[in-house]
Every structure is written in structure tokens, then in C-alpha cells.
Amino acid sequence: MIGGGSISSKSIPVFRPSMNQEEIDAVADVIKSGWIGLGPKTEIFEKKFANFIGTKFAIGLNSETAALHLAVRALGINSGEVIVPAITFISTAFAACYNNAKPVFADVCEDTLNIDVEDIKKKITPDTRAIIPVHFGGHPAEMDEINELAVEYNLKVIEDAAHACGASYKGKKAGSLADIGCFSFHAVKNLATGDAGMITTNDEKINEIVCKLRWCGISKGTFERTKKRYSWYYEVDDVGYKYHMNDIMAAIALVQFKKLKKTNRRRREITKIYNENFQKLDWIETPVEKKYVKSSNHNYVIKVSKRDEFMDFLGKNGISTSVHYMPLHLHPVFKNIKTNVPVAERVWKRLVTLPLYPDMSNEQVEHIVKTVKKFSRLV
């Protein structure tokens, strides 16, 4: 099992994939099969994932960045504005940029760090085409209210569910709550394949568009053309991309998928231990979980005073930390975009991500808890 080890031998990482011999054997089987590209394993995983999320379709891609790009394009958006939260990974905003649209940054809620619906209302203009809520840390955004806004203003909604594999909102899985859902299977995600992604949707037309665009606009992929009798013939009727998943990724994904319930449960256990211990410390604000939500507990983000000193103290005690995320408008790439997001600008300076991954040992969790408590003397 990967992820254990002595706490004195090396630092405890913020994230680490939970993999073992089963994933290795699955990859070996694919290599031995002679078919490692877009093929039968990908198709199996797509069907299983769609059934799990509760959508008609799931389309495997090589990253969630690709998924976000194709989601915006598949909705016919090639201009105007797309509203995204100020605190998220850069790919959320780039999805607009890739499609000649402008990202508009909405503020976040101080408790969940999800996009603030009230600020979305303020940012909607006649040029607005879509909203991309992000389920920060695996906690779904306020999707009912967001979808109501979308109906009122004739907008599209794309879920950025990079953190939310296995999360649910009012009994429905993240990824089934909007026009399109986008998932990440990057190395540190709850379901990790190294690097891959997925689009989920109930719209047959979107499914057809994405399936073509992910493989250079080709009308029929190689595997599809070999199912009965191999046919070399295909047509290209649109400019597409080399974005498809491959069977090596899918083989790992199928193993990870079987473990997802168990690994998410372990994430939840560690989160509970952290919460029970840190809620007693008045200088720490722990993550929240709304009653109608079940988080996938992708990361554990607290808010603290003396952040730099705190992170340095943990580092010296063998505990890695990170920050998720600096507000997007503070990056040089978006220096020309003016925005007003006071909560994001205030709260991000207090954010610290502590280690959270399924293979953390109880000893490691205990070490983190004790070390955090020791810092109390310095606050």
C-alpha cells in the first residue's frame, strides 16, 4: 500500500494517490492485450461512470482541462462572458479563454469557499453565456439556486467537479446537476489515474459533439471501426483535438472506481478526526458541510491566523502544506481583468491545506493533530 511509512523518514505529503498491485496488474493486462489507446477499457469505464453519476453519457478525456474546454465549446459558446469563482484552479477560467470568451470572477462564500450566488447575480450582463460553479474541496455548490438563475437569464451551467468525485447534493451525484459535469482523475484526485478527465451529460447532442472533438473531429474512432469488420474510412467535419482517454488510464480508473467508496470513507474519517480536534482551537476555522450535502472530502482546507509562520512550523515538523488557491485575478495572466471580490481577497490569505489522502496512517494523522496543537503556544 502506497502512502504509509515512518513520519520521521520523510515529510507527510499534502496528497498521495492510493494505489497498489491491483493497478499495476490492470495496466500490465492492457499492455499485454496490444490495445492501449482509446478502446474497450475506456468504453467500459465510461458506461460504469455514467451509471454511477446518474447521467446518460460519460465521455473519457485526457484531463479535466480538456473537459472544461470541450464543455464550453459543445454548448456553442465562442464569445461573451463566462462566470467562474475567484478561488479555483486556473483551468476553470481558461475554459472561457480557450473559446474566445472572457472569464468573469464572482466572489466566494466565506464558509464553503464555493461561488457566491448573490455575487453571480451582480455579475450577470447581457454578454453572459454560462456559469461554471466549482465544488470546492468536494463540497457541492448551491446548484438549485444557480440553475434557477440560469433558467431566468437563459444561461448554461457547467459543473467543475474536479474535487467532487462521489460527492452528492440533495441526494443527487455531483456531475448530474447541470448541463454538463467535468471531472478530473489527476494523480491527486479521489479517483486517480495519473492524468485523465470525464464529461458527463444527459444531452445526446453534446455527447456526439464531444466524442468527435476529443479525437481530432473524426467521425468514428479506430476502436469503433473495428467492432464488426475493420473499416479504414472516416470523415472529419470539424476542427477537433487530441483529448481522448486511453485504455491505460481507463484500466487504472476501473480499479480506482472499485475503491472509491472505501477511499472516500477514509477521507471522511480523517476529516472527522481533524474537525473534532481543531474545532476547539479558536485560531482555526475548520471546513463546513451543509446538511443537504455529502462532500467527497478531496482536500482539508482550514483558515488560520499567522499562516506563513504556521506553514513553516509544520514544515519543520515533517508536515507538508499548501494553499488552494490564490484568487485567479491576482495572476499576471488576468492582470487586465478588473473585478470586485472582497471575500476572496480577504479569505485566501488565511487558507492552508493540510495533508489528506486515504493511505495516511493513524500515526501520521495523530502527528499532524499534535503538531497543530503545539503551534497554539505561538498564536
C-alpha positions in Angstrom: 0.0 0.0 0.0 1.4 3.4 -1.1 1.2 6.3 1.3 2.4 4.9 4.7 5.9 5.0 6.1 7.6 6.4 9.1 6.8 10.0 9.9 10.5 10.6 10.8 11.8 9.3 7.5 10.3 11.9 5.2 7.6 14.6 5.2 4.0 13.7 5.1 2.7 15.0 1.7 -0.4 17.0 1.2 -1.8 14.5 -1.3 -0.8 11.0 -2.4 -2.5 8.5 -4.7 -3.8 5.3 -3.1 -2.6 2.5 -5.4 -1.2 -1.0 -5.1 -0.5 -4.1 -7.1 -4.1 -4.2 -8.5 -3.5 -1.1 -10.5 -0.1 -2.4 -11.7 -1.7 -5.7 -12.8 -4.5 -3.8 -14.6 -2.0 -1.8 -16.6 0.0 -4.9 -17.4 -3.1 -6.6 -18.8 -3.8 -3.7 -21.1 -0.2 -3.6 -22.4 -0.3 -7.4 -23.0 -3.6 -7.0 -24.9 -2.0 -5.0 -27.6 -4.6 -2.3 -27.4 -3.5 0.7 -25.3 -5.3 3.6 -27.0 -8.9 4.6 -26.9 -10.6 1.3 -26.8 -12.6 -1.3 -24.8 -11.4 -0.4 -21.3 -12.3 3.2 -21.9 -15.8 2.3 -23.1 -16.4 0.1 -20.0 -15.3 2.8 -17.7 -17.5 5.4 -19.4 -20.5 3.2 -19.0 -19.8 2.4 -15.3 -19.1 6.1 -14.6 -22.3 7.4 -16.3 -24.3 4.8 -14.3 -22.6 5.9 -11.1 -23.2 9.6 -11.6 -26.7 9.1 -12.9 -26.3 10.5 -16.4 -27.0 9.0 -19.9 -23.5 9.7 -21.1 -19.9 9.9 -19.9 -17.0 10.7 -22.3 -13.4 9.9 -21.3 -10.8 12.5 -21.9 -7.1 13.1 -21.1 -7.7 15.8 -18.5 -10.3 17.9 -16.9 -8.8 20.9 -18.5 -9.8 19.3 -21.8 -13.2 18.5 -20.4 -13.8 22.1 -19.5 -12.6 23.3 -22.9 -14.9 20.9 -24.8 -17.8 21.6 -22.5 -17.8 25.3 -23.3 -17.4 24.6 -27.0 -20.0 21.9 -27.1 -22.5 24.4 -25.7 -21.8 26.7 -28.7 -20.1 29.4 -26.7 -17.4 31.2 -28.7 -17.8 34.8 -27.4 -19.2 36.7 -24.5 -18.6 36.1 -20.8 -18.4 33.0 -18.5 -18.8 33.5 -14.8 -16.4 31.5 -12.6 -15.4 31.6 -8.9 -12.5 33.8 -8.0 -11.0 30.9 -6.0 -10.4 27.8 -8.1 -7.7 26.2 -10.3 -6.7 28.2 -13.4 -8.3 25.7 -15.8 -11.8 26.8 -14.8 -11.1 30.3 -16.2 -9.1 29.0 -19.1 -12.2 27.1 -20.4 -13.6 30.5 -21.3 -10.4 31.8 -22.8 -9.9 28.7 -25.0 -13.3 29.5 -26.5 -12.8 33.3 -27.1 -14.9 34.2 -24.2 -14.0 36.3 -21.2 -13.9 34.9 -17.6 -15.8 37.0 -15.1 -14.8 36.4 -11.5 -17.5 36.0 -8.9 -16.8 36.2 -5.2 -17.0 33.1 -2.9 -18.8 32.2 0.3 -16.6 32.5 3.3 -17.7 29.3 4.8 -17.6 26.8 1.9 -15.3 28.8 -0.5 -17.9 27.9 -3.2 -19.1 30.6 -5.7 -21.5 33.1 -4.1 -24.9 33.1 -5.8 -25.6 36.6 -4.7 -22.5 37.8 -6.4 -23.3 35.8 -9.5 -26.5 37.9 -9.8 -24.4 41.1 -9.7 -22.0 39.8 -12.4 -24.6 38.7 -15.0 -24.7 41.0 -18.0 -26.3 40.8 -21.5 -23.0 39.2 -22.6 -23.1 36.4 -20.0 -23.3 32.9 -21.6 -22.6 30.5 -18.9 -21.8 29.9 -15.2 -19.1 27.4 -14.1 -19.6 26.6 -10.4 -16.7 24.7 -8.7 -17.4 22.2 -5.9 -14.5 23.4 -3.8 -12.9 20.6 -1.8 -15.6 18.2 -2.8 -18.5 20.3 -1.2 -21.1 20.9 -3.9 -22.1 24.5 -4.7 -25.6 25.8 -4.3 -26.8 24.2 -7.5 -30.6 24.7 -7.2 -30.1 28.5 -6.9 -27.5 28.5 -9.7 -29.8 26.6 -12.0 -32.7 28.9 -11.3 -30.5 31.8 -12.3 -29.6 30.0 -15.5 -33.2 29.5 -16.4 -34.1 33.1 -15.6 -31.3 34.5 -17.8 -31.1 31.7 -20.4 -27.6 30.7 -19.4 -25.8 27.3 -19.5 -24.3 25.7 -16.4 -21.1 23.5 -16.3 -20.2 21.8 -13.1 -16.4 21.8 -12.3 -16.5 18.6 -10.3 -12.7 18.2 -10.2 -12.8 17.8 -6.4 -16.1 16.1 -6.2 -16.0 12.5 -7.4 -18.5 10.7 -5.2 -20.0 13.9 -3.6 -23.7 14.5 -3.6 -26.2 17.4 -3.4 -29.7 16.8 -2.1 -29.4 13.1 -2.9 -28.0 13.6 -6.5 -24.4 13.0 -7.5 -22.2 15.9 -8.4 -21.8 15.8 -12.2 -25.5 15.2 -12.7 -26.7 18.7 -11.6 -26.2 20.8 -14.7 -26.0 20.8 -18.5 -22.5 19.3 -18.3 -20.3 17.9 -15.5 -16.5 17.9 -15.7 -14.3 15.6 -13.6 -10.6 15.3 -13.0 -8.7 12.0 -12.5 -5.4 13.7 -12.0 -2.8 12.0 -9.7 -4.0 13.6 -6.5 -7.8 13.3 -7.1 -10.1 11.0 -5.3 -10.2 8.7 -8.3 -6.7 9.0 -9.7 -5.3 7.6 -13.0 -2.3 9.9 -13.3 -3.9 12.3 -15.7 -7.4 12.0 -17.2 -10.9 13.5 -17.1 -14.5 13.0 -17.9 -17.5 14.8 -19.2 -21.0 13.7 -18.0 -24.3 14.8 -19.6 -27.8 13.8 -20.4 -27.8 15.6 -23.7 -27.3 13.3 -26.7 -26.2 16.2 -29.0 -23.5 17.2 -26.5 -22.3 13.6 -26.3 -22.0 13.4 -30.1 -20.1 16.7 -30.3 -17.6 15.9 -27.6 -17.0 12.3 -28.9 -15.9 13.8 -32.2 -14.0 16.8 -30.8 -11.9 14.6 -28.4 -10.4 12.7 -31.3 -9.5 15.4 -33.8 -13.0 15.7 -35.2 -13.0 12.2 -36.6 -16.5 10.8 -37.1 -15.6 7.3 -35.9 -12.7 6.3 -33.7 -10.4 3.3 -34.5 -11.9 1.0 -31.9 -15.5 1.8 -33.1 -14.4 1.0 -36.7 -13.1 -2.4 -35.6 -16.1 -3.7 -33.7 -17.6 -5.7 -36.7 -15.1 -5.6 -39.5 -12.3 -3.1 -39.7 -13.1 -0.1 -41.9 -10.4 2.5 -42.7 -13.0 5.1 -43.7 -13.8 8.1 -41.6 -14.6 11.8 -42.1 -13.6 14.9 -40.3 -16.2 17.7 -40.3 -14.9 19.9 -37.6 -11.6 21.1 -36.1 -11.1 18.8 -33.1 -8.4 18.0 -30.6 -6.3 15.1 -29.3 -8.1 14.9 -26.0 -9.3 11.3 -25.6 -8.7 9.0 -22.7 -6.7 5.8 -23.4 -7.0 2.3 -22.1 -4.0 2.5 -19.8 -5.7 5.4 -17.9 -9.1 3.6 -18.1 -7.6 0.4 -16.7 -6.3 2.3 -13.6 -9.6 4.1 -13.4 -11.6 0.9 -13.2 -9.6 -0.3 -10.3 -9.8 3.1 -8.6 -13.5 3.2 -9.2 -14.0 -0.1 -7.2 -12.1 1.5 -4.3 -13.8 4.9 -4.4 -16.4 4.3 -1.8 -13.8 2.9 0.6 -11.2 5.6 0.0 -13.8 8.4 0.3 -14.9 6.9 3.5 -11.3 7.0 4.8 -11.0 10.7 3.7 -14.2 11.3 5.7 -12.7 9.6 8.8 -9.6 11.7 8.7 -11.7 14.9 8.2 -13.7 14.0 11.3 -10.6 13.5 13.4 -9.2 16.8 12.3 -12.5 18.6 12.9 -13.0 17.2 16.4 -9.6 18.3 17.4 -9.3 21.6 15.7 -12.8 23.0 16.4 -11.5 23.5 20.0 -8.8 25.9 18.8 -10.1 29.4 18.5 -7.5 30.4 16.0 -8.6 27.8 13.4 -11.7 27.8 11.3 -12.5 24.2 10.1 -14.3 23.3 6.8 -18.1 23.2 6.9 -20.5 20.7 5.4 -24.1 21.7 4.8 -26.8 19.2 5.9 -28.1 18.6 2.4 -24.6 17.9 1.0 -22.2 14.9 1.2 -18.7 16.1 0.5 -16.1 13.9 -1.2 -13.5 15.4 1.2 -11.0 15.9 -1.6 -8.9 18.3 0.5 -8.8 19.7 4.0 -8.6 23.5 4.0 -8.6 25.4 7.2 -8.4 29.2 7.9 -5.8 30.4 10.3 -4.0 33.4 11.6 -0.2 33.7 11.1 -0.4 31.5 8.1 3.2 31.7 7.0 4.5 31.0 10.5 2.1 28.1 10.8 3.1 26.5 7.5 6.8 27.0 8.3 6.2 25.4 11.7 4.5 22.3 10.2 7.2 22.0 7.6 9.9 21.9 10.2 8.0 19.1 11.8 7.8 16.9 8.7 4.3 18.0 7.5 3.8 19.4 4.0 1.1 22.0 3.5 -0.2 24.0 0.5 -2.6 26.8 -0.4 -5.8 26.3 -2.5 -6.0 28.8 -4.1 -4.7 32.3 -4.8 -7.6 34.2 -6.4 -7.4 34.0 -10.2 -7.4 37.7 -10.8 -4.2 38.1 -8.9 -2.3 36.0 -11.5 -0.4 38.1 -14.1 -2.3 36.4 -17.0 -5.5 38.1 -15.8 -4.0 41.5 -14.8 -6.2 43.4 -17.3 -9.5 42.0 -15.8 -10.9 44.2 -13.2 -13.1 42.6 -10.6 -14.6 43.1 -7.1 -14.3 40.0 -4.9 -13.7 41.3 -1.3 -14.3 37.9 0.4 -11.9 36.0 -1.8 -9.2 38.7 -1.4 -9.6 38.6 2.3 -10.0 34.9 3.0 -7.4 33.4 0.7 -4.6 34.9 2.9 -5.7 32.6 5.7 -6.1 29.4 3.7 -3.9 26.3 4.5 -4.4 22.8 3.0 -3.4 20.1 5.4 -2.5 16.5 4.3 -5.5 14.3 3.4 -5.3 11.1 1.5 -6.6 7.6 2.0 -3.4 5.8 2.9 -2.4 8.2 5.7 -1.7 6.1 8.8 -3.3 6.8 12.1 0.2 7.7 13.4 0.6 10.3 10.7 -2.9 11.8 11.5 -2.0 11.9 15.2 1.3 13.6 14.5 -0.4 16.3 12.4 -3.0 16.9 15.1 -0.4 17.1 17.9 1.8 19.4 15.9 -1.1 21.8 15.0 -2.0 21.9 18.7 1.7 22.7 19.6 1.5 25.8 17.4 -1.2 27.2 19.7 1.5 28.3 22.0 2.8 30.7 19.3 -0.6 32.2 18.4 
